[in-house]
Amino acid sequence: MYTILVVDDDEDLLKALDFYLSRSNYHIIQAKNGAEAAVKATELEPDLVLLDIMMPNLDGLTACRGIRSVEKTKDIPVIMLTARGDVETIKSAFKAGATDYMVKPFAVEQVISRMEKFLKPRQSKRERKRDRVEIGDGNAI
């Protein structure tokens, strides 16, 4: 089961994403601002982050840069989910390290399709790492 960190200051959106993604067999962690997201990403190392841009305390662009600056979280896919669809914001998001960008409103099925695009290669990498450990000398590391 993949762990997804969902970050948004909109409580209703958090609840809706939690409901639909949980039903699709994802483990959901919630954060309500960028500062909380950066801490949870570092502590819990989710498989993917869904991140809003406009939030209190720390915006999503700054949080994304923070996630990218930490060695153990730098390769976690970050999909921006935001109401801002202007070209400058999209460019800023990718410059901050976003893996993908989606404009609200969106269909949950569309979010899941985008997530799966980035999660499948991570699973393969995780399986290869596990296989290397198991093949070693038979001792678990």
Buried (B, 14 or more C-beta within 10 A) or exposed (E): EBEBBBBBBBEEBBEBBBEBBEEBEBEBBBBBBBBBBBEBBBEEEBBBBBBBBBBEEBBBBBBBBBBBEEEEBEEBBBBBBBEBEEEEBBEBBEEBBBBBBBBEEEEBEEBBEBBEEBBEEBEEEEEEEEEEEEEEEEEEE
